[in-house]
Amino acid sequence: MASANEKTSAARRSFWIASAVLIVCLAGVAVYGWYMLRDSGMSTIAVIALCGGVVLTLGLGIWLMSLLFYSNRQGFDDDVGR
């Protein structure tokens, strides 16, 4: 039987491996997107603005969904609609 310390160590190792894989995949997608947009005729500032808009939109969506889950788990939505 594995001890709690061994389980924690394995969980941390798995977290860092998954994080590294996701970062490598994200970098690959970013490089691919940069090369595809390079031939589109858009200026560099337009590409930066496009990427900034995508990042801000994703951040807003993630933030709003986290507020939704927080509100639901804290019971703030229980009395709505009654």
PDB file of N, CA, C and O in Angstrom:
ATOM      1  N   MET A   1       0.847  -1.176   0.000  1.00  0.00           N
ATOM      2  CA  MET A   1       0.000   0.000   0.000  1.00  0.00           C
ATOM      3  C   MET A   1       0.891   1.238   0.000  1.00  0.00           C
ATOM      4  O   MET A   1       1.844   1.322   0.775  1.00  0.00           O
ATOM      5  N   ALA A   2       0.582   2.190  -0.865  1.00  0.00           N
ATOM      6  CA  ALA A   2       1.371   3.414  -0.981  1.00  0.00           C
ATOM      7  C   ALA A   2       0.994   4.383   0.133  1.00  0.00           C
ATOM      8  O   ALA A   2      -0.173   4.510   0.504  1.00  0.00           O
ATOM      9  N   SER A   3       2.008   5.060   0.654  1.00  0.00           N
ATOM     10  CA  SER A   3       1.753   6.026   1.713  1.00  0.00           C
ATOM     11  C   SER A   3       1.195   7.320   1.108  1.00  0.00           C
ATOM     12  O   SER A   3       1.207   7.522  -0.106  1.00  0.00           O
ATOM     13  N   ALA A   4       0.714   8.177   1.992  1.00  0.00           N
ATOM     14  CA  ALA A   4       0.146   9.447   1.538  1.00  0.00           C
ATOM     15  C   ALA A   4       1.222  10.320   0.897  1.00  0.00           C
ATOM     16  O   ALA A   4       0.942  11.060  -0.046  1.00  0.00           O
ATOM     17  N   ASN A   5       2.443  10.236   1.401  1.00  0.00           N
ATOM     18  CA  ASN A   5       3.540  11.030   0.854  1.00  0.00           C
ATOM     19  C   ASN A   5       3.876  10.588  -0.568  1.00  0.00           C
ATOM     20  O   ASN A   5       4.147  11.419  -1.434  1.00  0.00           O
ATOM     21  N   GLU A   6       3.856   9.264  -0.807  1.00  0.00           N
ATOM     22  CA  GLU A   6       4.121   8.749  -2.157  1.00  0.00           C
ATOM     23  C   GLU A   6       3.024   9.150  -3.130  1.00  0.00           C
ATOM     24  O   GLU A   6       3.303   9.458  -4.289  1.00  0.00           O
ATOM     25  N   LYS A   7       1.783   9.149  -2.670  1.00  0.00           N
ATOM     26  CA  LYS A   7       0.667   9.562  -3.525  1.00  0.00           C
ATOM     27  C   LYS A   7       0.779  11.046  -3.887  1.00  0.00           C
ATOM     28  O   LYS A   7       0.534  11.435  -5.029  1.00  0.00           O
ATOM     29  N   THR A   8       1.149  11.861  -2.909  1.00  0.00           N
ATOM     30  CA  THR A   8       1.316  13.288  -3.158  1.00  0.00           C
ATOM     31  C   THR A   8       2.443  13.533  -4.141  1.00  0.00           C
ATOM     32  O   THR A   8       2.328  14.374  -5.033  1.00  0.00           O
ATOM     33  N   SER A   9       3.537  12.795  -3.979  1.00  0.00           N
ATOM     34  CA  SER A   9       4.672  12.935  -4.888  1.00  0.00           C
ATOM     35  C   SER A   9       4.295  12.528  -6.313  1.00  0.00           C
ATOM     36  O   SER A   9       4.681  13.193  -7.273  1.00  0.00           O
ATOM     37  N   ALA A  10       3.547  11.443  -6.447  1.00  0.00           N
ATOM     38  CA  ALA A  10       3.110  10.994  -7.768  1.00  0.00           C
ATOM     39  C   ALA A  10       2.137  11.994  -8.391  1.00  0.00           C
ATOM     40  O   ALA A  10       2.174  12.227  -9.599  1.00  0.00           O
ATOM     41  N   ALA A  11       1.277  12.580  -7.576  1.00  0.00           N
ATOM     42  CA  ALA A  11       0.326  13.560  -8.088  1.00  0.00           C
ATOM     43  C   ALA A  11       1.059  14.816  -8.562  1.00  0.00           C
ATOM     44  O   ALA A  11       0.707  15.392  -9.592  1.00  0.00           O
ATOM     45  N   ARG A  12       2.069  15.237  -7.818  1.00  0.00           N
ATOM     46  CA  ARG A  12       2.845  16.409  -8.238  1.00  0.00           C
ATOM     47  C   ARG A  12       3.589  16.128  -9.533  1.00  0.00           C
ATOM     48  O   ARG A  12       3.631  16.973 -10.428  1.00  0.00           O
ATOM     49  N   ARG A  13       4.174  14.942  -9.632  1.00  0.00           N
ATOM     50  CA  ARG A  13       4.893  14.582 -10.851  1.00  0.00           C
ATOM     51  C   ARG A  13       3.945  14.561 -12.042  1.00  0.00           C
ATOM     52  O   ARG A  13       4.286  15.061 -13.114  1.00  0.00           O
ATOM     53  N   SER A  14       2.775  13.997 -11.866  1.00  0.00           N
ATOM     54  CA  SER A  14       1.786  13.964 -12.942  1.00  0.00           C
ATOM     55  C   SER A  14       1.340  15.361 -13.342  1.00  0.00           C
ATOM     56  O   SER A  14       1.158  15.644 -14.526  1.00  0.00           O
ATOM     57  N   PHE A  15       1.163  16.234 -12.358  1.00  0.00           N
ATOM     58  CA  PHE A  15       0.775  17.614 -12.632  1.00  0.00           C
ATOM     59  C   PHE A  15       1.828  18.306 -13.483  1.00  0.00           C
ATOM     60  O   PHE A  15       1.492  18.972 -14.462  1.00  0.00           O
ATOM     61  N   TRP A  16       3.100  18.158 -13.122  1.00  0.00           N
ATOM     62  CA  TRP A  16       4.166  18.845 -13.861  1.00  0.00           C
ATOM     63  C   TRP A  16       4.349  18.262 -15.250  1.00  0.00           C
ATOM     64  O   TRP A  16       4.658  18.996 -16.189  1.00  0.00           O
ATOM     65  N   ILE A  17       4.165  16.959 -15.398  1.00  0.00           N
ATOM     66  CA  ILE A  17       4.262  16.355 -16.730  1.00  0.00           C
ATOM     67  C   ILE A  17       3.126  16.854 -17.611  1.00  0.00           C
ATOM     68  O   ILE A  17       3.349  17.221 -18.765  1.00  0.00           O
ATOM     69  N   ALA A  18       1.905  16.868 -17.074  1.00  0.00           N
ATOM     70  CA  ALA A  18       0.758  17.360 -17.841  1.00  0.00           C
ATOM     71  C   ALA A  18       0.921  18.834 -18.186  1.00  0.00           C
ATOM     72  O   ALA A  18       0.582  19.254 -19.292  1.00  0.00           O
ATOM     73  N   SER A  19       1.438  19.624 -17.244  1.00  0.00           N
ATOM     74  CA  SER A  19       1.670  21.046 -17.509  1.00  0.00           C
ATOM     75  C   SER A  19       2.692  21.240 -18.617  1.00  0.00           C
ATOM     76  O   SER A  19       2.510  22.088 -19.491  1.00  0.00           O
ATOM     77  N   ALA A  20       3.763  20.463 -18.586  1.00  0.00           N
ATOM     78  CA  ALA A  20       4.796  20.577 -19.618  1.00  0.00           C
ATOM     79  C   ALA A  20       4.242  20.201 -20.989  1.00  0.00           C
ATOM     80  O   ALA A  20       4.538  20.867 -21.981  1.00  0.00           O
ATOM     81  N   VAL A  21       3.450  19.152 -21.048  1.00  0.00           N
ATOM     82  CA  VAL A  21       2.853  18.731 -22.321  1.00  0.00           C
ATOM     83  C   VAL A  21       1.926  19.819 -22.851  1.00  0.00           C
ATOM     84  O   VAL A  21       1.949  20.124 -24.043  1.00  0.00           O
ATOM     85  N   LEU A  22       1.112  20.405 -21.980  1.00  0.00           N
ATOM     86  CA  LEU A  22       0.200  21.465 -22.413  1.00  0.00           C
ATOM     87  C   LEU A  22       0.953  22.703 -22.889  1.00  0.00           C
ATOM     88  O   LEU A  22       0.545  23.334 -23.864  1.00  0.00           O
ATOM     89  N   ILE A  23       2.036  23.056 -22.223  1.00  0.00           N
ATOM     90  CA  ILE A  23       2.816  24.224 -22.639  1.00  0.00           C
ATOM     91  C   ILE A  23       3.464  23.978 -23.992  1.00  0.00           C
ATOM     92  O   ILE A  23       3.495  24.872 -24.838  1.00  0.00           O
ATOM     93  N   VAL A  24       3.983  22.766 -24.204  1.00  0.00           N
ATOM     94  CA  VAL A  24       4.586  22.444 -25.502  1.00  0.00           C
ATOM     95  C   VAL A  24       3.527  22.487 -26.599  1.00  0.00           C
ATOM     96  O   VAL A  24       3.785  23.010 -27.684  1.00  0.00           O
ATOM     97  N   CYS A  25       2.345  21.947 -26.333  1.00  0.00           N
ATOM     98  CA  CYS A  25       1.261  21.985 -27.325  1.00  0.00           C
ATOM     99  C   CYS A  25       0.838  23.427 -27.616  1.00  0.00           C
ATOM    100  O   CYS A  25       0.622  23.786 -28.773  1.00  0.00           O
ATOM    101  N   LEU A  26       0.720  24.244 -26.586  1.00  0.00           N
ATOM    102  CA  LEU A  26       0.351  25.639 -26.776  1.00  0.00           C
ATOM    103  C   LEU A  26       1.402  26.375 -27.594  1.00  0.00           C
ATOM    104  O   LEU A  26       1.061  27.171 -28.468  1.00  0.00           O
ATOM    105  N   ALA A  27       2.670  26.119 -27.320  1.00  0.00           N
ATOM    106  CA  ALA A  27       3.740  26.747 -28.096  1.00  0.00           C
ATOM    107  C   ALA A  27       3.678  26.306 -29.553  1.00  0.00           C
ATOM    108  O   ALA A  27       3.885  27.118 -30.454  1.00  0.00           O
ATOM    109  N   GLY A  28       3.397  25.029 -29.791  1.00  0.00           N
ATOM    110  CA  GLY A  28       3.273  24.535 -31.160  1.00  0.00           C
ATOM    111  C   GLY A  28       2.133  25.204 -31.907  1.00  0.00           C
ATOM    112  O   GLY A  28       2.282  25.579 -33.070  1.00  0.00           O
ATOM    113  N   VAL A  29       0.996  25.355 -31.244  1.00  0.00           N
ATOM    114  CA  VAL A  29      -0.149  26.009 -31.870  1.00  0.00           C
ATOM    115  C   VAL A  29       0.162  27.483 -32.140  1.00  0.00           C
ATOM    116  O   VAL A  29      -0.227  28.025 -33.175  1.00  0.00           O
ATOM    117  N   ALA A  30       0.865  28.127 -31.206  1.00  0.00           N
ATOM    118  CA  ALA A  30       1.222  29.541 -31.398  1.00  0.00           C
ATOM    119  C   ALA A  30       2.166  29.712 -32.588  1.00  0.00           C
ATOM    120  O   ALA A  30       1.996  30.632 -33.388  1.00  0.00           O
ATOM    121  N   VAL A  31       3.152  28.838 -32.706  1.00  0.00           N
ATOM    122  CA  VAL A  31       4.093  28.930 -33.832  1.00  0.00           C
ATOM    123  C   VAL A  31       3.370  28.650 -35.147  1.00  0.00           C
ATOM    124  O   VAL A  31       3.585  29.351 -36.136  1.00  0.00           O
ATOM    125  N   TYR A  32       2.519  27.635 -35.159  1.00  0.00           N
ATOM    126  CA  TYR A  32       1.754  27.314 -36.365  1.00  0.00           C
ATOM    127  C   TYR A  32       0.859  28.498 -36.761  1.00  0.00           C
ATOM    128  O   TYR A  32       0.802  28.872 -37.933  1.00  0.00           O
ATOM    129  N   GLY A  33       0.176  29.074 -35.797  1.00  0.00           N
ATOM    130  CA  GLY A  33      -0.691  30.222 -36.072  1.00  0.00           C
ATOM    131  C   GLY A  33       0.092  31.418 -36.571  1.00  0.00           C
ATOM    132  O   GLY A  33      -0.365  32.133 -37.463  1.00  0.00           O
ATOM    133  N   TRP A  34       1.276  31.644 -36.000  1.00  0.00           N
ATOM    134  CA  TRP A  34       2.106  32.768 -36.437  1.00  0.00           C
ATOM    135  C   TRP A  34       2.508  32.587 -37.894  1.00  0.00           C
ATOM    136  O   TRP A  34       2.447  33.537 -38.675  1.00  0.00           O
ATOM    137  N   TYR A  35       2.922  31.367 -38.271  1.00  0.00           N
ATOM    138  CA  TYR A  35       3.324  31.136 -39.661  1.00  0.00           C
ATOM    139  C   TYR A  35       2.137  31.214 -40.620  1.00  0.00           C
ATOM    140  O   TYR A  35       2.300  31.651 -41.760  1.00  0.00           O
ATOM    141  N   MET A  36       0.961  30.803 -40.187  1.00  0.00           N
ATOM    142  CA  MET A  36      -0.211  30.890 -41.047  1.00  0.00           C
ATOM    143  C   MET A  36      -0.663  32.342 -41.220  1.00  0.00           C
ATOM    144  O   MET A  36      -1.090  32.730 -42.307  1.00  0.00           O
ATOM    145  N   LEU A  37      -0.573  33.138 -40.165  1.00  0.00           N
ATOM    146  CA  LEU A  37      -0.995  34.538 -40.251  1.00  0.00           C
ATOM    147  C   LEU A  37       0.049  35.418 -40.928  1.00  0.00           C
ATOM    148  O   LEU A  37      -0.258  36.530 -41.357  1.00  0.00           O
ATOM    149  N   ARG A  38       1.269  34.928 -41.025  1.00  0.00           N
ATOM    150  CA  ARG A  38       2.329  35.721 -41.639  1.00  0.00           C
ATOM    151  C   ARG A  38       2.044  35.995 -43.111  1.00  0.00           C
ATOM    152  O   ARG A  38       2.392  37.062 -43.616  1.00  0.00           O
ATOM    153  N   ASP A  39       1.422  35.060 -43.799  1.00  0.00           N
ATOM    154  CA  ASP A  39       1.112  35.213 -45.219  1.00  0.00           C
ATOM    155  C   ASP A  39      -0.255  35.829 -45.469  1.00  0.00           C
ATOM    156  O   ASP A  39      -0.680  35.921 -46.620  1.00  0.00           O
ATOM    157  N   SER A  40      -0.950  36.251 -44.430  1.00  0.00           N
ATOM    158  CA  SER A  40      -2.309  36.757 -44.597  1.00  0.00           C
ATOM    159  C   SER A  40      -2.358  38.229 -44.995  1.00  0.00           C
ATOM    160  O   SER A  40      -3.415  38.722 -45.389  1.00  0.00           O
ATOM    161  N   GLY A  41      -1.260  38.921 -44.902  1.00  0.00           N
ATOM    162  CA  GLY A  41      -1.253  40.335 -45.243  1.00  0.00           C
ATOM    163  C   GLY A  41      -1.563  41.238 -44.066  1.00  0.00           C
ATOM    164  O   GLY A  41      -1.597  42.460 -44.214  1.00  0.00           O
ATOM    165  N   MET A  42      -1.792  40.649 -42.888  1.00  0.00           N
ATOM    166  CA  MET A  42      -2.052  41.460 -41.695  1.00  0.00           C
ATOM    167  C   MET A  42      -0.724  41.986 -41.156  1.00  0.00           C
ATOM    168  O   MET A  42       0.298  41.303 -41.218  1.00  0.00           O
ATOM    169  N   SER A  43      -0.753  43.187 -40.635  1.00  0.00           N
ATOM    170  CA  SER A  43       0.457  43.745 -40.039  1.00  0.00           C
ATOM    171  C   SER A  43       0.735  43.057 -38.703  1.00  0.00           C
ATOM    172  O   SER A  43      -0.128  42.371 -38.154  1.00  0.00           O
ATOM    173  N   THR A  44       1.927  43.247 -38.198  1.00  0.00           N
ATOM    174  CA  THR A  44       2.308  42.629 -36.923  1.00  0.00           C
ATOM    175  C   THR A  44       1.432  43.135 -35.789  1.00  0.00           C
ATOM    176  O   THR A  44       1.045  42.358 -34.916  1.00  0.00           O
ATOM    177  N   ILE A  45       1.114  44.419 -35.787  1.00  0.00           N
ATOM    178  CA  ILE A  45       0.286  44.980 -34.721  1.00  0.00           C
ATOM    179  C   ILE A  45      -1.134  44.413 -34.785  1.00  0.00           C
ATOM    180  O   ILE A  45      -1.775  44.236 -33.750  1.00  0.00           O
ATOM    181  N   ALA A  46      -1.623  44.131 -35.984  1.00  0.00           N
ATOM    182  CA  ALA A  46      -2.954  43.536 -36.118  1.00  0.00           C
ATOM    183  C   ALA A  46      -2.966  42.110 -35.574  1.00  0.00           C
ATOM    184  O   ALA A  46      -3.935  41.693 -34.940  1.00  0.00           O
ATOM    185  N   VAL A  47      -1.897  41.369 -35.819  1.00  0.00           N
ATOM    186  CA  VAL A  47      -1.805  40.004 -35.296  1.00  0.00           C
ATOM    187  C   VAL A  47      -1.719  40.038 -33.772  1.00  0.00           C
ATOM    188  O   VAL A  47      -2.344  39.220 -33.097  1.00  0.00           O
ATOM    189  N   ILE A  48      -0.948  40.981 -33.228  1.00  0.00           N
ATOM    190  CA  ILE A  48      -0.843  41.113 -31.777  1.00  0.00           C
ATOM    191  C   ILE A  48      -2.197  41.496 -31.180  1.00  0.00           C
ATOM    192  O   ILE A  48      -2.579  40.979 -30.130  1.00  0.00           O
ATOM    193  N   ALA A  49      -2.919  42.392 -31.837  1.00  0.00           N
ATOM    194  CA  ALA A  49      -4.246  42.786 -31.361  1.00  0.00           C
ATOM    195  C   ALA A  49      -5.219  41.611 -31.426  1.00  0.00           C
ATOM    196  O   ALA A  49      -6.034  41.430 -30.521  1.00  0.00           O
ATOM    197  N   LEU A  50      -5.140  40.820 -32.482  1.00  0.00           N
ATOM    198  CA  LEU A  50      -5.995  39.639 -32.610  1.00  0.00           C
ATOM    199  C   LEU A  50      -5.716  38.650 -31.492  1.00  0.00           C
ATOM    200  O   LEU A  50      -6.646  38.135 -30.871  1.00  0.00           O
ATOM    201  N   CYS A  51      -4.450  38.382 -31.234  1.00  0.00           N
ATOM    202  CA  CYS A  51      -4.071  37.449 -30.161  1.00  0.00           C
ATOM    203  C   CYS A  51      -4.493  37.989 -28.799  1.00  0.00           C
ATOM    204  O   CYS A  51      -4.972  37.236 -27.951  1.00  0.00           O
ATOM    205  N   GLY A  52      -4.317  39.286 -28.592  1.00  0.00           N
ATOM    206  CA  GLY A  52      -4.750  39.899 -27.337  1.00  0.00           C
ATOM    207  C   GLY A  52      -6.246  39.793 -27.134  1.00  0.00           C
ATOM    208  O   GLY A  52      -6.710  39.530 -26.024  1.00  0.00           O
ATOM    209  N   GLY A  53      -7.001  39.996 -28.198  1.00  0.00           N
ATOM    210  CA  GLY A  53      -8.452  39.855 -28.110  1.00  0.00           C
ATOM    211  C   GLY A  53      -8.878  38.440 -27.783  1.00  0.00           C
ATOM    212  O   GLY A  53      -9.806  38.232 -27.001  1.00  0.00           O
ATOM    213  N   VAL A  54      -8.212  37.471 -28.372  1.00  0.00           N
ATOM    214  CA  VAL A  54      -8.526  36.062 -28.087  1.00  0.00           C
ATOM    215  C   VAL A  54      -8.217  35.740 -26.629  1.00  0.00           C
ATOM    216  O   VAL A  54      -9.019  35.105 -25.945  1.00  0.00           O
ATOM    217  N   VAL A  55      -7.053  36.178 -26.156  1.00  0.00           N
ATOM    218  CA  VAL A  55      -6.660  35.898 -24.769  1.00  0.00           C
ATOM    219  C   VAL A  55      -7.616  36.578 -23.790  1.00  0.00           C
ATOM    220  O   VAL A  55      -8.035  35.960 -22.811  1.00  0.00           O
ATOM    221  N   LEU A  56      -7.962  37.829 -24.037  1.00  0.00           N
ATOM    222  CA  LEU A  56      -8.887  38.531 -23.142  1.00  0.00           C
ATOM    223  C   LEU A  56     -10.281  37.909 -23.155  1.00  0.00           C
ATOM    224  O   LEU A  56     -10.929  37.815 -22.113  1.00  0.00           O
ATOM    225  N   THR A  57     -10.742  37.487 -24.326  1.00  0.00           N
ATOM    226  CA  THR A  57     -12.055  36.851 -24.412  1.00  0.00           C
ATOM    227  C   THR A  57     -12.075  35.526 -23.665  1.00  0.00           C
ATOM    228  O   THR A  57     -13.028  35.231 -22.944  1.00  0.00           O
ATOM    229  N   LEU A  58     -11.024  34.725 -23.835  1.00  0.00           N
ATOM    230  CA  LEU A  58     -10.933  33.469 -23.088  1.00  0.00           C
ATOM    231  C   LEU A  58     -10.846  33.727 -21.590  1.00  0.00           C
ATOM    232  O   LEU A  58     -11.478  33.026 -20.800  1.00  0.00           O
ATOM    233  N   GLY A  59     -10.067  34.728 -21.195  1.00  0.00           N
ATOM    234  CA  GLY A  59      -9.951  35.056 -19.779  1.00  0.00           C
ATOM    235  C   GLY A  59     -11.285  35.481 -19.180  1.00  0.00           C
ATOM    236  O   GLY A  59     -11.631  35.079 -18.069  1.00  0.00           O
ATOM    237  N   LEU A  60     -12.029  36.292 -19.916  1.00  0.00           N
ATOM    238  CA  LEU A  60     -13.340  36.722 -19.442  1.00  0.00           C
ATOM    239  C   LEU A  60     -14.290  35.534 -19.305  1.00  0.00           C
ATOM    240  O   LEU A  60     -15.016  35.429 -18.316  1.00  0.00           O
ATOM    241  N   GLY A  61     -14.288  34.646 -20.287  1.00  0.00           N
ATOM    242  CA  GLY A  61     -15.146  33.467 -20.225  1.00  0.00           C
ATOM    243  C   GLY A  61     -14.793  32.558 -19.058  1.00  0.00           C
ATOM    244  O   GLY A  61     -15.680  32.057 -18.367  1.00  0.00           O
ATOM    245  N   ILE A  62     -13.508  32.347 -18.839  1.00  0.00           N
ATOM    246  CA  ILE A  62     -13.066  31.506 -17.722  1.00  0.00           C
ATOM    247  C   ILE A  62     -13.438  32.152 -16.389  1.00  0.00           C
ATOM    248  O   ILE A  62     -13.891  31.473 -15.469  1.00  0.00           O
ATOM    249  N   TRP A  63     -13.243  33.458 -16.294  1.00  0.00           N
ATOM    250  CA  TRP A  63     -13.582  34.167 -15.059  1.00  0.00           C
ATOM    251  C   TRP A  63     -15.077  34.091 -14.767  1.00  0.00           C
ATOM    252  O   TRP A  63     -15.476  33.838 -13.630  1.00  0.00           O
ATOM    253  N   LEU A  64     -15.903  34.309 -15.787  1.00  0.00           N
ATOM    254  CA  LEU A  64     -17.355  34.260 -15.577  1.00  0.00           C
ATOM    255  C   LEU A  64     -17.821  32.854 -15.215  1.00  0.00           C
ATOM    256  O   LEU A  64     -18.696  32.692 -14.365  1.00  0.00           O
ATOM    257  N   MET A  65     -17.245  31.840 -15.850  1.00  0.00           N
ATOM    258  CA  MET A  65     -17.625  30.470 -15.499  1.00  0.00           C
ATOM    259  C   MET A  65     -17.183  30.123 -14.077  1.00  0.00           C
ATOM    260  O   MET A  65     -17.895  29.415 -13.365  1.00  0.00           O
ATOM    261  N   SER A  66     -16.014  30.616 -13.658  1.00  0.00           N
ATOM    262  CA  SER A  66     -15.580  30.352 -12.288  1.00  0.00           C
ATOM    263  C   SER A  66     -16.510  31.037 -11.291  1.00  0.00           C
ATOM    264  O   SER A  66     -16.800  30.478 -10.234  1.00  0.00           O
ATOM    265  N   LEU A  67     -16.980  32.243 -11.616  1.00  0.00           N
ATOM    266  CA  LEU A  67     -17.964  32.897 -10.750  1.00  0.00           C
ATOM    267  C   LEU A  67     -19.267  32.115 -10.687  1.00  0.00           C
ATOM    268  O   LEU A  67     -19.893  32.027  -9.631  1.00  0.00           O
ATOM    269  N   LEU A  68     -19.672  31.552 -11.809  1.00  0.00           N
ATOM    270  CA  LEU A  68     -20.890  30.747 -11.845  1.00  0.00           C
ATOM    271  C   LEU A  68     -20.763  29.531 -10.940  1.00  0.00           C
ATOM    272  O   LEU A  68     -21.663  29.247 -10.150  1.00  0.00           O
ATOM    273  N   PHE A  69     -19.642  28.804 -11.051  1.00  0.00           N
ATOM    274  CA  PHE A  69     -19.443  27.625 -10.209  1.00  0.00           C
ATOM    275  C   PHE A  69     -19.309  28.002  -8.735  1.00  0.00           C
ATOM    276  O   PHE A  69     -19.832  27.305  -7.866  1.00  0.00           O
ATOM    277  N   TYR A  70     -18.609  29.103  -8.451  1.00  0.00           N
ATOM    278  CA  TYR A  70     -18.473  29.555  -7.066  1.00  0.00           C
ATOM    279  C   TYR A  70     -19.834  29.902  -6.471  1.00  0.00           C
ATOM    280  O   TYR A  70     -20.144  29.516  -5.344  1.00  0.00           O
ATOM    281  N   SER A  71     -20.638  30.630  -7.235  1.00  0.00           N
ATOM    282  CA  SER A  71     -21.959  31.029  -6.765  1.00  0.00           C
ATOM    283  C   SER A  71     -22.835  29.802  -6.508  1.00  0.00           C
ATOM    284  O   SER A  71     -23.565  29.749  -5.518  1.00  0.00           O
ATOM    285  N   ASN A  72     -22.758  28.833  -7.393  1.00  0.00           N
ATOM    286  CA  ASN A  72     -23.561  27.627  -7.249  1.00  0.00           C
ATOM    287  C   ASN A  72     -23.126  26.826  -6.017  1.00  0.00           C
ATOM    288  O   ASN A  72     -23.974  26.341  -5.268  1.00  0.00           O
ATOM    289  N   ARG A  73     -21.840  26.686  -5.805  1.00  0.00           N
ATOM    290  CA  ARG A  73     -21.349  25.881  -4.680  1.00  0.00           C
ATOM    291  C   ARG A  73     -21.546  26.567  -3.335  1.00  0.00           C
ATOM    292  O   ARG A  73     -21.644  25.891  -2.311  1.00  0.00           O
ATOM    293  N   GLN A  74     -21.606  27.882  -3.317  1.00  0.00           N
ATOM    294  CA  GLN A  74     -21.810  28.607  -2.065  1.00  0.00           C
ATOM    295  C   GLN A  74     -23.286  28.715  -1.700  1.00  0.00           C
ATOM    296  O   GLN A  74     -23.616  29.154  -0.599  1.00  0.00           O
ATOM    297  N   GLY A  75     -24.179  28.319  -2.607  1.00  0.00           N
ATOM    298  CA  GLY A  75     -25.599  28.346  -2.314  1.00  0.00           C
ATOM    299  C   GLY A  75     -26.277  29.671  -2.582  1.00  0.00           C
ATOM    300  O   GLY A  75     -27.409  29.883  -2.148  1.00  0.00           O
ATOM    301  N   PHE A  76     -25.606  30.570  -3.292  1.00  0.00           N
ATOM    302  CA  PHE A  76     -26.212  31.877  -3.566  1.00  0.00           C
ATOM    303  C   PHE A  76     -27.391  31.765  -4.530  1.00  0.00           C
ATOM    304  O   PHE A  76     -28.243  32.653  -4.562  1.00  0.00           O
ATOM    305  N   ASP A  77     -27.453  30.706  -5.303  1.00  0.00           N
ATOM    306  CA  ASP A  77     -28.499  30.553  -6.323  1.00  0.00           C
ATOM    307  C   ASP A  77     -29.681  29.733  -5.837  1.00  0.00           C
ATOM    308  O   ASP A  77     -30.614  29.492  -6.603  1.00  0.00           O
ATOM    309  N   ASP A  78     -29.667  29.303  -4.592  1.00  0.00           N
ATOM    310  CA  ASP A  78     -30.713  28.411  -4.110  1.00  0.00           C
ATOM    311  C   ASP A  78     -32.087  29.071  -4.052  1.00  0.00           C
ATOM    312  O   ASP A  78     -33.089  28.417  -4.337  1.00  0.00           O
ATOM    313  N   ASP A  79     -32.157  30.338  -3.693  1.00  0.00           N
ATOM    314  CA  ASP A  79     -33.450  31.014  -3.528  1.00  0.00           C
ATOM    315  C   ASP A  79     -33.959  31.673  -4.791  1.00  0.00           C
ATOM    316  O   ASP A  79     -35.068  32.207  -4.800  1.00  0.00           O
ATOM    317  N   VAL A  80     -33.173  31.650  -5.865  1.00  0.00           N
ATOM    318  CA  VAL A  80     -33.584  32.303  -7.112  1.00  0.00           C
ATOM    319  C   VAL A  80     -34.683  31.474  -7.768  1.00  0.00           C
ATOM    320  O   VAL A  80     -34.542  30.260  -7.916  1.00  0.00           O
ATOM    321  N   GLY A  81     -35.778  32.124  -8.161  1.00  0.00           N
ATOM    322  CA  GLY A  81     -36.859  31.453  -8.870  1.00  0.00           C
ATOM    323  C   GLY A  81     -37.885  30.815  -7.967  1.00  0.00           C
ATOM    324  O   GLY A  81     -38.766  30.101  -8.447  1.00  0.00           O
ATOM    325  N   ARG A  82     -37.796  31.053  -6.670  1.00  0.00           N
ATOM    326  CA  ARG A  82     -38.795  30.472  -5.772  1.00  0.00           C
ATOM    327  C   ARG A  82     -39.850  31.489  -5.413  1.00  0.00           C
ATOM    328  O   ARG A  82     -40.776  31.180  -4.663  1.00  0.00           O
TER     329      ARG A  82
END
